[in-house]
Amino acid sequence: MPQYEVEITGESPQRLRARNVEDAVRRAGLAEATVEDDPDLHGWHAVTASGEEVARVREHNRMRFRRD
C-alpha cells in the first residue's frame, strides 16, 4: 500500500499508508474535507474544508530527495 504525507495547517507532516489521496486525508481525521485535483510544483494537493485550505497531501516517494 502506498504512503502519503499529510500536513495539517499548523502541525508537522505525518506519513500514512492509504489506498489513494482521499483515503489518506480521511485517515488523517479530515473526513469533511475535499482534495484539489491539480498538484502544485512539488506534488502537494491542497485540502479544503468550508472554502479554506486546512491541509495539504502528496504521495511519499523515498527516491524524491535522493542524490546521485
DAJO-V183124 format. One record per residue. N is the residue number from 1. D_CENTER is the distance of its C-alpha to the mean C-alpha in whole Angstrom. Layout:
# DAJO-V183124
N|D_CENTER ; N|D_CENTER
This chain:
# DAJO-V183124
1|15 ; 2|12 ; 3|10 ; 4|6 ; 5|5 ; 6|4 ; 7|6 ; 8|9 ; 9|11 ; 10|14 ; 11|13 ; 12|12 ; 13|9 ; 14|9 ; 15|9 ; 16|9 ; 17|11 ; 18|11 ; 19|12 ; 20|10 ; 21|6 ; 22|8 ; 23|10 ; 24|7 ; 25|6 ; 26|10 ; 27|11 ; 28|9 ; 29|12 ; 30|11 ; 31|13 ; 32|15 ; 33|12 ; 34|11 ; 35|9 ; 36|10 ; 37|12 ; 38|12 ; 39|10 ; 40|12 ; 41|14 ; 42|12 ; 43|9 ; 44|6 ; 45|6 ; 46|8 ; 47|8 ; 48|11 ; 49|14 ; 50|18 ; 51|17 ; 52|15 ; 53|12 ; 54|11 ; 55|7 ; 56|5 ; 57|1 ; 58|4 ; 59|7 ; 60|9 ; 61|12 ; 62|15 ; 63|17 ; 64|15 ; 65|17 ; 66|20 ; 67|24 ; 68|27
